[in-house]
Amino acid sequence: MNAVTLPTELWADVDEGTEALVEEWRVKEQDTVTAGQVLGSVVLVKSSHEITAPVAGTVQRICVQVEETFARGTTLIELS
């Protein structure tokens, strides 16, 4: 299982305890994706960031839904 998270470097200058918001998902559970494919976007401190698939696989679970917030290190999507 591959956990998709918001890259650590995007959190570098962000205060501890700050959360990001899932703006949209472009995939759904059981979709097949390719490495580098855009899965969706999130907002962190007023900046939008695309979430891409680190590897090819199948979306097993979307862990954080649209309009939900999440903390540093949270798994957003699980790929197999």
mmCIF file of the N, C-alpha and C atoms, coordinates in Angstrom:
data_MODEL
# 
_entry.id   MODEL 
# 
loop_
_atom_site.group_PDB 
_atom_site.id 
_atom_site.type_symbol 
_atom_site.label_atom_id 
_atom_site.label_alt_id 
_atom_site.label_comp_id 
_atom_site.label_asym_id 
_atom_site.label_entity_id 
_atom_site.label_seq_id 
_atom_site.pdbx_PDB_ins_code 
_atom_site.Cartn_x 
_atom_site.Cartn_y 
_atom_site.Cartn_z 
_atom_site.occupancy 
_atom_site.B_iso_or_equiv 
_atom_site.pdbx_formal_charge 
_atom_site.auth_seq_id 
_atom_site.auth_comp_id 
_atom_site.auth_asym_id 
_atom_site.auth_atom_id 
_atom_site.pdbx_PDB_model_num 
ATOM 1   N N  . MET A 1 1  ? 0.849   -1.179 0.000   1.00 0.00 ? 1  MET A N  1 
ATOM 2   C CA . MET A 1 1  ? 0.000   0.000  0.000   1.00 0.00 ? 1  MET A CA 1 
ATOM 3   C C  . MET A 1 1  ? 0.894   1.242  0.000   1.00 0.00 ? 1  MET A C  1 
ATOM 4   N N  . ASN A 1 2  ? 0.605   2.194  -0.857  1.00 0.00 ? 2  ASN A N  1 
ATOM 5   C CA . ASN A 1 2  ? 1.332   3.461  -0.934  1.00 0.00 ? 2  ASN A CA 1 
ATOM 6   C C  . ASN A 1 2  ? 0.446   4.581  -0.405  1.00 0.00 ? 2  ASN A C  1 
ATOM 7   N N  . ALA A 1 3  ? 0.934   5.277  0.598   1.00 0.00 ? 3  ALA A N  1 
ATOM 8   C CA . ALA A 1 3  ? 0.200   6.387  1.191   1.00 0.00 ? 3  ALA A CA 1 
ATOM 9   C C  . ALA A 1 3  ? 0.561   7.667  0.447   1.00 0.00 ? 3  ALA A C  1 
ATOM 10  N N  . VAL A 1 4  ? -0.439  8.403  0.009   1.00 0.00 ? 4  VAL A N  1 
ATOM 11  C CA . VAL A 1 4  ? -0.237  9.681  -0.654  1.00 0.00 ? 4  VAL A CA 1 
ATOM 12  C C  . VAL A 1 4  ? -0.471  10.773 0.380   1.00 0.00 ? 4  VAL A C  1 
ATOM 13  N N  . THR A 1 5  ? 0.531   11.633 0.573   1.00 0.00 ? 5  THR A N  1 
ATOM 14  C CA . THR A 1 5  ? 0.448   12.728 1.536   1.00 0.00 ? 5  THR A CA 1 
ATOM 15  C C  . THR A 1 5  ? 0.838   14.030 0.851   1.00 0.00 ? 5  THR A C  1 
ATOM 16  N N  . LEU A 1 6  ? 0.596   15.141 1.518   1.00 0.00 ? 6  LEU A N  1 
ATOM 17  C CA . LEU A 1 6  ? 1.092   16.424 1.035   1.00 0.00 ? 6  LEU A CA 1 
ATOM 18  C C  . LEU A 1 6  ? 2.587   16.442 1.319   1.00 0.00 ? 6  LEU A C  1 
ATOM 19  N N  . PRO A 1 7  ? 3.429   16.685 0.311   1.00 0.00 ? 7  PRO A N  1 
ATOM 20  C CA . PRO A 1 7  ? 4.876   16.622 0.502   1.00 0.00 ? 7  PRO A CA 1 
ATOM 21  C C  . PRO A 1 7  ? 5.374   17.452 1.696   1.00 0.00 ? 7  PRO A C  1 
ATOM 22  N N  . THR A 1 8  ? 6.302   16.885 2.426   1.00 0.00 ? 8  THR A N  1 
ATOM 23  C CA . THR A 1 8  ? 6.856   17.500 3.627   1.00 0.00 ? 8  THR A CA 1 
ATOM 24  C C  . THR A 1 8  ? 7.396   18.902 3.369   1.00 0.00 ? 8  THR A C  1 
ATOM 25  N N  . GLU A 1 9  ? 8.034   19.104 2.221   1.00 0.00 ? 9  GLU A N  1 
ATOM 26  C CA . GLU A 1 9  ? 8.637   20.417 1.948   1.00 0.00 ? 9  GLU A CA 1 
ATOM 27  C C  . GLU A 1 9  ? 7.601   21.542 1.876   1.00 0.00 ? 9  GLU A C  1 
ATOM 28  N N  . LEU A 1 10 ? 6.343   21.220 1.562   1.00 0.00 ? 10 LEU A N  1 
ATOM 29  C CA . LEU A 1 10 ? 5.306   22.252 1.517   1.00 0.00 ? 10 LEU A CA 1 
ATOM 30  C C  . LEU A 1 10 ? 4.921   22.740 2.909   1.00 0.00 ? 10 LEU A C  1 
ATOM 31  N N  . TRP A 1 11 ? 5.225   21.937 3.917   1.00 0.00 ? 11 TRP A N  1 
ATOM 32  C CA . TRP A 1 11 ? 4.921   22.298 5.304   1.00 0.00 ? 11 TRP A CA 1 
ATOM 33  C C  . TRP A 1 11 ? 6.084   23.044 5.965   1.00 0.00 ? 11 TRP A C  1 
ATOM 34  N N  . ALA A 1 12 ? 7.202   23.232 5.265   1.00 0.00 ? 12 ALA A N  1 
ATOM 35  C CA . ALA A 1 12 ? 8.440   23.744 5.862   1.00 0.00 ? 12 ALA A CA 1 
ATOM 36  C C  . ALA A 1 12 ? 8.269   25.032 6.665   1.00 0.00 ? 12 ALA A C  1 
ATOM 37  N N  . ASP A 1 13 ? 7.601   26.026 6.136   1.00 0.00 ? 13 ASP A N  1 
ATOM 38  C CA . ASP A 1 13 ? 7.469   27.312 6.821   1.00 0.00 ? 13 ASP A CA 1 
ATOM 39  C C  . ASP A 1 13 ? 6.084   27.516 7.434   1.00 0.00 ? 13 ASP A C  1 
ATOM 40  N N  . VAL A 1 14 ? 5.375   26.409 7.658   1.00 0.00 ? 14 VAL A N  1 
ATOM 41  C CA . VAL A 1 14 ? 4.017   26.477 8.179   1.00 0.00 ? 14 VAL A CA 1 
ATOM 42  C C  . VAL A 1 14 ? 4.039   26.201 9.686   1.00 0.00 ? 14 VAL A C  1 
ATOM 43  N N  . ASP A 1 15 ? 3.308   27.019 10.431  1.00 0.00 ? 15 ASP A N  1 
ATOM 44  C CA . ASP A 1 15 ? 3.241   26.850 11.885  1.00 0.00 ? 15 ASP A CA 1 
ATOM 45  C C  . ASP A 1 15 ? 2.671   25.488 12.253  1.00 0.00 ? 15 ASP A C  1 
ATOM 46  N N  . GLU A 1 16 ? 3.228   24.896 13.294  1.00 0.00 ? 16 GLU A N  1 
ATOM 47  C CA . GLU A 1 16 ? 2.734   23.625 13.840  1.00 0.00 ? 16 GLU A CA 1 
ATOM 48  C C  . GLU A 1 16 ? 1.261   23.823 14.203  1.00 0.00 ? 16 GLU A C  1 
ATOM 49  N N  . GLY A 1 17 ? 0.435   22.846 13.910  1.00 0.00 ? 17 GLY A N  1 
ATOM 50  C CA . GLY A 1 17 ? -0.986  22.926 14.230  1.00 0.00 ? 17 GLY A CA 1 
ATOM 51  C C  . GLY A 1 17 ? -1.838  23.473 13.088  1.00 0.00 ? 17 GLY A C  1 
ATOM 52  N N  . THR A 1 18 ? -1.200  24.039 12.070  1.00 0.00 ? 18 THR A N  1 
ATOM 53  C CA . THR A 1 18 ? -1.941  24.532 10.906  1.00 0.00 ? 18 THR A CA 1 
ATOM 54  C C  . THR A 1 18 ? -2.437  23.333 10.094  1.00 0.00 ? 18 THR A C  1 
ATOM 55  N N  . GLU A 1 19 ? -3.652  23.430 9.579   1.00 0.00 ? 19 GLU A N  1 
ATOM 56  C CA . GLU A 1 19 ? -4.205  22.364 8.760   1.00 0.00 ? 19 GLU A CA 1 
ATOM 57  C C  . GLU A 1 19 ? -4.423  22.841 7.330   1.00 0.00 ? 19 GLU A C  1 
ATOM 58  N N  . ALA A 1 20 ? -4.424  21.904 6.398   1.00 0.00 ? 20 ALA A N  1 
ATOM 59  C CA . ALA A 1 20 ? -4.712  22.165 4.994   1.00 0.00 ? 20 ALA A CA 1 
ATOM 60  C C  . ALA A 1 20 ? -6.133  21.689 4.701   1.00 0.00 ? 20 ALA A C  1 
ATOM 61  N N  . LEU A 1 21 ? -6.666  22.094 3.547   1.00 0.00 ? 21 LEU A N  1 
ATOM 62  C CA . LEU A 1 21 ? -8.030  21.774 3.155   1.00 0.00 ? 21 LEU A CA 1 
ATOM 63  C C  . LEU A 1 21 ? -8.019  21.063 1.803   1.00 0.00 ? 21 LEU A C  1 
ATOM 64  N N  . VAL A 1 22 ? -8.757  19.966 1.692   1.00 0.00 ? 22 VAL A N  1 
ATOM 65  C CA . VAL A 1 22 ? -8.905  19.296 0.394   1.00 0.00 ? 22 VAL A CA 1 
ATOM 66  C C  . VAL A 1 22 ? -9.886  20.114 -0.432  1.00 0.00 ? 22 VAL A C  1 
ATOM 67  N N  . GLU A 1 23 ? -9.410  20.590 -1.582  1.00 0.00 ? 23 GLU A N  1 
ATOM 68  C CA . GLU A 1 23 ? -10.214 21.417 -2.476  1.00 0.00 ? 23 GLU A CA 1 
ATOM 69  C C  . GLU A 1 23 ? -11.045 20.549 -3.424  1.00 0.00 ? 23 GLU A C  1 
ATOM 70  N N  . GLU A 1 24 ? -10.383 19.535 -4.021  1.00 0.00 ? 24 GLU A N  1 
ATOM 71  C CA . GLU A 1 24 ? -11.090 18.641 -4.939  1.00 0.00 ? 24 GLU A CA 1 
ATOM 72  C C  . GLU A 1 24 ? -10.303 17.347 -5.127  1.00 0.00 ? 24 GLU A C  1 
ATOM 73  N N  . TRP A 1 25 ? -11.009 16.299 -5.488  1.00 0.00 ? 25 TRP A N  1 
ATOM 74  C CA . TRP A 1 25 ? -10.401 15.052 -5.959  1.00 0.00 ? 25 TRP A CA 1 
ATOM 75  C C  . TRP A 1 25 ? -10.811 14.864 -7.399  1.00 0.00 ? 25 TRP A C  1 
ATOM 76  N N  . ARG A 1 26 ? -9.867  14.467 -8.235  1.00 0.00 ? 26 ARG A N  1 
ATOM 77  C CA . ARG A 1 26 ? -10.145 14.191 -9.652  1.00 0.00 ? 26 ARG A CA 1 
ATOM 78  C C  . ARG A 1 26 ? -10.266 12.694 -9.910  1.00 0.00 ? 26 ARG A C  1 
ATOM 79  N N  . VAL A 1 27 ? -10.146 11.921 -8.852  1.00 0.00 ? 27 VAL A N  1 
ATOM 80  C CA . VAL A 1 27 ? -10.257 10.464 -8.944  1.00 0.00 ? 27 VAL A CA 1 
ATOM 81  C C  . VAL A 1 27 ? -11.274 9.987  -7.908  1.00 0.00 ? 27 VAL A C  1 
ATOM 82  N N  . LYS A 1 28 ? -11.682 8.733  -8.061  1.00 0.00 ? 28 LYS A N  1 
ATOM 83  C CA . LYS A 1 28 ? -12.551 8.113  -7.069  1.00 0.00 ? 28 LYS A CA 1 
ATOM 84  C C  . LYS A 1 28 ? -11.977 6.747  -6.715  1.00 0.00 ? 28 LYS A C  1 
ATOM 85  N N  . GLU A 1 29 ? -12.475 6.154  -5.662  1.00 0.00 ? 29 GLU A N  1 
ATOM 86  C CA . GLU A 1 29 ? -11.986 4.840  -5.247  1.00 0.00 ? 29 GLU A CA 1 
ATOM 87  C C  . GLU A 1 29 ? -12.176 3.832  -6.376  1.00 0.00 ? 29 GLU A C  1 
ATOM 88  N N  . GLN A 1 30 ? -11.174 2.989  -6.554  1.00 0.00 ? 30 GLN A N  1 
ATOM 89  C CA . GLN A 1 30 ? -11.082 1.943  -7.572  1.00 0.00 ? 30 GLN A CA 1 
ATOM 90  C C  . GLN A 1 30 ? -10.618 2.452  -8.934  1.00 0.00 ? 30 GLN A C  1 
ATOM 91  N N  . ASP A 1 31 ? -10.363 3.763  -9.077  1.00 0.00 ? 31 ASP A N  1 
ATOM 92  C CA . ASP A 1 31 ? -9.779  4.277  -10.324 1.00 0.00 ? 31 ASP A CA 1 
ATOM 93  C C  . ASP A 1 31 ? -8.333  3.809  -10.443 1.00 0.00 ? 31 ASP A C  1 
ATOM 94  N N  . THR A 1 32 ? -7.901  3.538  -11.667 1.00 0.00 ? 32 THR A N  1 
ATOM 95  C CA . THR A 1 32 ? -6.504  3.217  -11.943 1.00 0.00 ? 32 THR A CA 1 
ATOM 96  C C  . THR A 1 32 ? -5.803  4.521  -12.305 1.00 0.00 ? 32 THR A C  1 
ATOM 97  N N  . VAL A 1 33 ? -4.615  4.743  -11.716 1.00 0.00 ? 33 VAL A N  1 
ATOM 98  C CA . VAL A 1 33 ? -3.875  5.984  -11.965 1.00 0.00 ? 33 VAL A CA 1 
ATOM 99  C C  . VAL A 1 33 ? -2.452  5.659  -12.409 1.00 0.00 ? 33 VAL A C  1 
ATOM 100 N N  . THR A 1 34 ? -1.822  6.631  -13.071 1.00 0.00 ? 34 THR A N  1 
ATOM 101 C CA . THR A 1 34 ? -0.432  6.489  -13.494 1.00 0.00 ? 34 THR A CA 1 
ATOM 102 C C  . THR A 1 34 ? 0.458   7.348  -12.599 1.00 0.00 ? 34 THR A C  1 
ATOM 103 N N  . ALA A 1 35 ? 1.719   7.005  -12.514 1.00 0.00 ? 35 ALA A N  1 
ATOM 104 C CA . ALA A 1 35 ? 2.666   7.792  -11.730 1.00 0.00 ? 35 ALA A CA 1 
ATOM 105 C C  . ALA A 1 35 ? 2.700   9.221  -12.270 1.00 0.00 ? 35 ALA A C  1 
ATOM 106 N N  . GLY A 1 36 ? 2.598   10.196 -11.385 1.00 0.00 ? 36 GLY A N  1 
ATOM 107 C CA . GLY A 1 36 ? 2.616   11.591 -11.777 1.00 0.00 ? 36 GLY A CA 1 
ATOM 108 C C  . GLY A 1 36 ? 1.255   12.167 -12.112 1.00 0.00 ? 36 GLY A C  1 
ATOM 109 N N  . GLN A 1 37 ? 0.235   11.332 -12.187 1.00 0.00 ? 37 GLN A N  1 
ATOM 110 C CA . GLN A 1 37 ? -1.119  11.813 -12.493 1.00 0.00 ? 37 GLN A CA 1 
ATOM 111 C C  . GLN A 1 37 ? -1.621  12.696 -11.364 1.00 0.00 ? 37 GLN A C  1 
ATOM 112 N N  . VAL A 1 38 ? -2.288  13.789 -11.724 1.00 0.00 ? 38 VAL A N  1 
ATOM 113 C CA . VAL A 1 38 ? -2.882  14.670 -10.718 1.00 0.00 ? 38 VAL A CA 1 
ATOM 114 C C  . VAL A 1 38 ? -4.112  13.984 -10.133 1.00 0.00 ? 38 VAL A C  1 
ATOM 115 N N  . LEU A 1 39 ? -4.106  13.838 -8.814  1.00 0.00 ? 39 LEU A N  1 
ATOM 116 C CA . LEU A 1 39 ? -5.216  13.188 -8.115  1.00 0.00 ? 39 LEU A CA 1 
ATOM 117 C C  . LEU A 1 39 ? -6.226  14.197 -7.602  1.00 0.00 ? 39 LEU A C  1 
ATOM 118 N N  . GLY A 1 40 ? -5.749  15.401 -7.305  1.00 0.00 ? 40 GLY A N  1 
ATOM 119 C CA . GLY A 1 40 ? -6.628  16.432 -6.772  1.00 0.00 ? 40 GLY A CA 1 
ATOM 120 C C  . GLY A 1 40 ? -5.817  17.625 -6.331  1.00 0.00 ? 40 GLY A C  1 
ATOM 121 N N  . SER A 1 41 ? -6.455  18.513 -5.566  1.00 0.00 ? 41 SER A N  1 
ATOM 122 C CA . SER A 1 41 ? -5.746  19.692 -5.083  1.00 0.00 ? 41 SER A CA 1 
ATOM 123 C C  . SER A 1 41 ? -6.148  20.009 -3.652  1.00 0.00 ? 41 SER A C  1 
ATOM 124 N N  . VAL A 1 42 ? -5.225  20.658 -2.964  1.00 0.00 ? 42 VAL A N  1 
ATOM 125 C CA . VAL A 1 42 ? -5.446  21.070 -1.576  1.00 0.00 ? 42 VAL A CA 1 
ATOM 126 C C  . VAL A 1 42 ? -5.006  22.524 -1.429  1.00 0.00 ? 42 VAL A C  1 
ATOM 127 N N  . VAL A 1 43 ? -5.479  23.156 -0.376  1.00 0.00 ? 43 VAL A N  1 
ATOM 128 C CA . VAL A 1 43 ? -5.088  24.523 -0.057  1.00 0.00 ? 43 VAL A CA 1 
ATOM 129 C C  . VAL A 1 43 ? -4.362  24.502 1.281   1.00 0.00 ? 43 VAL A C  1 
ATOM 130 N N  . LEU A 1 44 ? -3.165  25.081 1.276   1.00 0.00 ? 44 LEU A N  1 
ATOM 131 C CA . LEU A 1 44 ? -2.364  25.212 2.497   1.00 0.00 ? 44 LEU A CA 1 
ATOM 132 C C  . LEU A 1 44 ? -1.928  26.660 2.596   1.00 0.00 ? 44 LEU A C  1 
ATOM 133 N N  . VAL A 1 45 ? -2.351  27.336 3.638   1.00 0.00 ? 45 VAL A N  1 
ATOM 134 C CA . VAL A 1 45 ? -2.034  28.743 3.876   1.00 0.00 ? 45 VAL A CA 1 
ATOM 135 C C  . VAL A 1 45 ? -2.269  29.584 2.606   1.00 0.00 ? 45 VAL A C  1 
ATOM 136 N N  . LYS A 1 46 ? -3.481  29.538 2.110   1.00 0.00 ? 46 LYS A N  1 
ATOM 137 C CA . LYS A 1 46 ? -3.935  30.348 0.966   1.00 0.00 ? 46 LYS A CA 1 
ATOM 138 C C  . LYS A 1 46 ? -3.240  30.020 -0.348  1.00 0.00 ? 46 LYS A C  1 
ATOM 139 N N  . SER A 1 47 ? -2.516  28.907 -0.423  1.00 0.00 ? 47 SER A N  1 
ATOM 140 C CA . SER A 1 47 ? -1.875  28.470 -1.664  1.00 0.00 ? 47 SER A CA 1 
ATOM 141 C C  . SER A 1 47 ? -2.433  27.120 -2.070  1.00 0.00 ? 47 SER A C  1 
ATOM 142 N N  . SER A 1 48 ? -2.778  26.990 -3.345  1.00 0.00 ? 48 SER A N  1 
ATOM 143 C CA . SER A 1 48 ? -3.303  25.727 -3.857  1.00 0.00 ? 48 SER A CA 1 
ATOM 144 C C  . SER A 1 48 ? -2.151  24.858 -4.363  1.00 0.00 ? 48 SER A C  1 
ATOM 145 N N  . HIS A 1 49 ? -2.219  23.559 -4.066  1.00 0.00 ? 49 HIS A N  1 
ATOM 146 C CA . HIS A 1 49 ? -1.182  22.608 -4.467  1.00 0.00 ? 49 HIS A CA 1 
ATOM 147 C C  . HIS A 1 49 ? -1.846  21.368 -5.057  1.00 0.00 ? 49 HIS A C  1 
ATOM 148 N N  . GLU A 1 50 ? -1.300  20.884 -6.183  1.00 0.00 ? 50 GLU A N  1 
ATOM 149 C CA . GLU A 1 50 ? -1.795  19.642 -6.770  1.00 0.00 ? 50 GLU A CA 1 
ATOM 150 C C  . GLU A 1 50 ? -1.190  18.457 -6.040  1.00 0.00 ? 50 GLU A C  1 
ATOM 151 N N  . ILE A 1 51 ? -1.985  17.423 -5.862  1.00 0.00 ? 51 ILE A N  1 
ATOM 152 C CA . ILE A 1 51 ? -1.530  16.159 -5.288  1.00 0.00 ? 51 ILE A CA 1 
ATOM 153 C C  . ILE A 1 51 ? -1.378  15.188 -6.445  1.00 0.00 ? 51 ILE A C  1 
ATOM 154 N N  . THR A 1 52 ? -0.197  14.604 -6.584  1.00 0.00 ? 52 THR A N  1 
ATOM 155 C CA . THR A 1 52 ? 0.051   13.674 -7.687  1.00 0.00 ? 52 THR A CA 1 
ATOM 156 C C  . THR A 1 52 ? 0.331   12.268 -7.149  1.00 0.00 ? 52 THR A C  1 
ATOM 157 N N  . ALA A 1 53 ? 0.083   11.297 -7.988  1.00 0.00 ? 53 ALA A N  1 
ATOM 158 C CA . ALA A 1 53 ? 0.343   9.901  -7.634  1.00 0.00 ? 53 ALA A CA 1 
ATOM 159 C C  . ALA A 1 53 ? 1.843   9.637  -7.673  1.00 0.00 ? 53 ALA A C  1 
ATOM 160 N N  . PRO A 1 54 ? 2.416   9.124  -6.578  1.00 0.00 ? 54 PRO A N  1 
ATOM 161 C CA . PRO A 1 54 ? 3.850   8.833  -6.574  1.00 0.00 ? 54 PRO A CA 1 
ATOM 162 C C  . PRO A 1 54 ? 4.199   7.609  -7.420  1.00 0.00 ? 54 PRO A C  1 
ATOM 163 N N  . VAL A 1 55 ? 3.231   6.724  -7.599  1.00 0.00 ? 55 VAL A N  1 
ATOM 164 C CA . VAL A 1 55 ? 3.407   5.485  -8.368  1.00 0.00 ? 55 VAL A CA 1 
ATOM 165 C C  . VAL A 1 55 ? 2.109   5.181  -9.105  1.00 0.00 ? 55 VAL A C  1 
ATOM 166 N N  . ALA A 1 56 ? 2.187   4.291  -10.081 1.00 0.00 ? 56 ALA A N  1 
ATOM 167 C CA . ALA A 1 56 ? 0.978   3.811  -10.744 1.00 0.00 ? 56 ALA A CA 1 
ATOM 168 C C  . ALA A 1 56 ? 0.267   2.838  -9.811  1.00 0.00 ? 56 ALA A C  1 
ATOM 169 N N  . GLY A 1 57 ? -1.039  2.777  -9.913  1.00 0.00 ? 57 GLY A N  1 
ATOM 170 C CA . GLY A 1 57 ? -1.779  1.838  -9.078  1.00 0.00 ? 57 GLY A CA 1 
ATOM 171 C C  . GLY A 1 57 ? -3.273  2.095  -9.128  1.00 0.00 ? 57 GLY A C  1 
ATOM 172 N N  . THR A 1 58 ? -3.954  1.562  -8.119  1.00 0.00 ? 58 THR A N  1 
ATOM 173 C CA . THR A 1 58 ? -5.402  1.696  -7.994  1.00 0.00 ? 58 THR A CA 1 
ATOM 174 C C  . THR A 1 58 ? -5.711  2.445  -6.709  1.00 0.00 ? 58 THR A C  1 
ATOM 175 N N  . VAL A 1 59 ? -6.632  3.392  -6.778  1.00 0.00 ? 59 VAL A N  1 
ATOM 176 C CA . VAL A 1 59 ? -7.058  4.129  -5.587  1.00 0.00 ? 59 VAL A CA 1 
ATOM 177 C C  . VAL A 1 59 ? -7.873  3.173  -4.707  1.00 0.00 ? 59 VAL A C  1 
ATOM 178 N N  . GLN A 1 60 ? -7.307  2.802  -3.592  1.00 0.00 ? 60 GLN A N  1 
ATOM 179 C CA . GLN A 1 60 ? -8.003  1.898  -2.672  1.00 0.00 ? 60 GLN A CA 1 
ATOM 180 C C  . GLN A 1 60 ? -8.938  2.643  -1.729  1.00 0.00 ? 60 GLN A C  1 
ATOM 181 N N  . ARG A 1 61 ? -8.460  3.828  -1.271  1.00 0.00 ? 61 ARG A N  1 
ATOM 182 C CA . ARG A 1 61 ? -9.267  4.563  -0.308  1.00 0.00 ? 61 ARG A CA 1 
ATOM 183 C C  . ARG A 1 61 ? -8.917  6.045  -0.352  1.00 0.00 ? 61 ARG A C  1 
ATOM 184 N N  . ILE A 1 62 ? -9.937  6.876  -0.343  1.00 0.00 ? 62 ILE A N  1 
ATOM 185 C CA . ILE A 1 62 ? -9.758  8.309  -0.164  1.00 0.00 ? 62 ILE A CA 1 
ATOM 186 C C  . ILE A 1 62 ? -9.980  8.566  1.323   1.00 0.00 ? 62 ILE A C  1 
ATOM 187 N N  . CYS A 1 63 ? -8.924  8.981  1.992   1.00 0.00 ? 63 CYS A N  1 
ATOM 188 C CA . CYS A 1 63 ? -8.943  9.086  3.451   1.00 0.00 ? 63 CYS A CA 1 
ATOM 189 C C  . CYS A 1 63 ? -9.461  10.429 3.967   1.00 0.00 ? 63 CYS A C  1 
ATOM 190 N N  . VAL A 1 64 ? -9.311  11.481 3.170   1.00 0.00 ? 64 VAL A N  1 
ATOM 191 C CA . VAL A 1 64 ? -9.786  12.818 3.552   1.00 0.00 ? 64 VAL A CA 1 
ATOM 192 C C  . VAL A 1 64 ? -10.690 13.308 2.425   1.00 0.00 ? 64 VAL A C  1 
ATOM 193 N N  . GLN A 1 65 ? -11.901 13.627 2.763   1.00 0.00 ? 65 GLN A N  1 
ATOM 194 C CA . GLN A 1 65 ? -12.897 14.017 1.762   1.00 0.00 ? 65 GLN A CA 1 
ATOM 195 C C  . GLN A 1 65 ? -12.789 15.500 1.407   1.00 0.00 ? 65 GLN A C  1 
ATOM 196 N N  . VAL A 1 66 ? -13.407 15.885 0.290   1.00 0.00 ? 66 VAL A N  1 
ATOM 197 C CA . VAL A 1 66 ? -13.451 17.280 -0.162  1.00 0.00 ? 66 VAL A CA 1 
ATOM 198 C C  . VAL A 1 66 ? -14.067 18.139 0.944   1.00 0.00 ? 66 VAL A C  1 
ATOM 199 N N  . GLU A 1 67 ? -13.465 19.311 1.163   1.00 0.00 ? 67 GLU A N  1 
ATOM 200 C CA . GLU A 1 67 ? -13.877 20.289 2.174   1.00 0.00 ? 67 GLU A CA 1 
ATOM 201 C C  . GLU A 1 67 ? -13.479 19.898 3.595   1.00 0.00 ? 67 GLU A C  1 
ATOM 202 N N  . GLU A 1 68 ? -12.786 18.771 3.766   1.00 0.00 ? 68 GLU A N  1 
ATOM 203 C CA . GLU A 1 68 ? -12.265 18.396 5.081   1.00 0.00 ? 68 GLU A CA 1 
ATOM 204 C C  . GLU A 1 68 ? -10.836 18.917 5.219   1.00 0.00 ? 68 GLU A C  1 
ATOM 205 N N  . THR A 1 69 ? -10.434 19.174 6.456   1.00 0.00 ? 69 THR A N  1 
ATOM 206 C CA . THR A 1 69 ? -9.075  19.624 6.722   1.00 0.00 ? 69 THR A CA 1 
ATOM 207 C C  . THR A 1 69 ? -8.233  18.464 7.227   1.00 0.00 ? 69 THR A C  1 
ATOM 208 N N  . PHE A 1 70 ? -6.909  18.642 7.128   1.00 0.00 ? 70 PHE A N  1 
ATOM 209 C CA . PHE A 1 70 ? -6.000  17.593 7.583   1.00 0.00 ? 70 PHE A CA 1 
ATOM 210 C C  . PHE A 1 70 ? -4.696  18.209 8.060   1.00 0.00 ? 70 PHE A C  1 
ATOM 211 N N  . ALA A 1 71 ? -4.014  17.467 8.914   1.00 0.00 ? 71 ALA A N  1 
ATOM 212 C CA . ALA A 1 71 ? -2.760  17.920 9.509   1.00 0.00 ? 71 ALA A CA 1 
ATOM 213 C C  . ALA A 1 71 ? -1.559  17.381 8.736   1.00 0.00 ? 71 ALA A C  1 
ATOM 214 N N  . ARG A 1 72 ? -0.407  17.936 9.032   1.00 0.00 ? 72 ARG A N  1 
ATOM 215 C CA . ARG A 1 72 ? 0.877   17.493 8.479   1.00 0.00 ? 72 ARG A CA 1 
ATOM 216 C C  . ARG A 1 72 ? 1.012   15.972 8.646   1.00 0.00 ? 72 ARG A C  1 
ATOM 217 N N  . GLY A 1 73 ? 1.425   15.283 7.581   1.00 0.00 ? 73 GLY A N  1 
ATOM 218 C CA . GLY A 1 73 ? 1.671   13.849 7.647   1.00 0.00 ? 73 GLY A CA 1 
ATOM 219 C C  . GLY A 1 73 ? 0.469   12.958 7.448   1.00 0.00 ? 73 GLY A C  1 
ATOM 220 N N  . THR A 1 74 ? -0.719  13.532 7.293   1.00 0.00 ? 74 THR A N  1 
ATOM 221 C CA . THR A 1 74 ? -1.940  12.751 7.133   1.00 0.00 ? 74 THR A CA 1 
ATOM 222 C C  . THR A 1 74 ? -1.957  12.055 5.771   1.00 0.00 ? 74 THR A C  1 
ATOM 223 N N  . THR A 1 75 ? -2.347  10.783 5.755   1.00 0.00 ? 75 THR A N  1 
ATOM 224 C CA . THR A 1 75 ? -2.543  10.064 4.493   1.00 0.00 ? 75 THR A CA 1 
ATOM 225 C C  . THR A 1 75 ? -3.822  10.573 3.849   1.00 0.00 ? 75 THR A C  1 
ATOM 226 N N  . LEU A 1 76 ? -3.706  11.029 2.603   1.00 0.00 ? 76 LEU A N  1 
ATOM 227 C CA . LEU A 1 76 ? -4.855  11.552 1.872   1.00 0.00 ? 76 LEU A CA 1 
ATOM 228 C C  . LEU A 1 76 ? -5.540  10.480 1.047   1.00 0.00 ? 76 LEU A C  1 
ATOM 229 N N  . ILE A 1 77 ? -4.723  9.671  0.373   1.00 0.00 ? 77 ILE A N  1 
ATOM 230 C CA . ILE A 1 77 ? -5.219  8.578  -0.480  1.00 0.00 ? 77 ILE A CA 1 
ATOM 231 C C  . ILE A 1 77 ? -4.305  7.386  -0.300  1.00 0.00 ? 77 ILE A C  1 
ATOM 232 N N  . GLU A 1 78 ? -4.878  6.195  -0.347  1.00 0.00 ? 78 GLU A N  1 
ATOM 233 C CA . GLU A 1 78 ? -4.097  4.958  -0.332  1.00 0.00 ? 78 GLU A CA 1 
ATOM 234 C C  . GLU A 1 78 ? -4.170  4.326  -1.724  1.00 0.00 ? 78 GLU A C  1 
ATOM 235 N N  . LEU A 1 79 ? -2.995  4.026  -2.281  1.00 0.00 ? 79 LEU A N  1 
ATOM 236 C CA . LEU A 1 79 ? -2.904  3.358  -3.584  1.00 0.00 ? 79 LEU A CA 1 
ATOM 237 C C  . LEU A 1 79 ? -2.349  1.954  -3.402  1.00 0.00 ? 79 LEU A C  1 
ATOM 238 N N  . SER A 1 80 ? -2.784  1.038  -4.252  1.00 0.00 ? 80 SER A N  1 
ATOM 239 C CA . SER A 1 80 ? -2.171  -0.298 -4.246  1.00 0.00 ? 80 SER A CA 1 
ATOM 240 C C  . SER A 1 80 ? -1.694  -0.629 -5.641  1.00 0.00 ? 80 SER A C  1 
# 
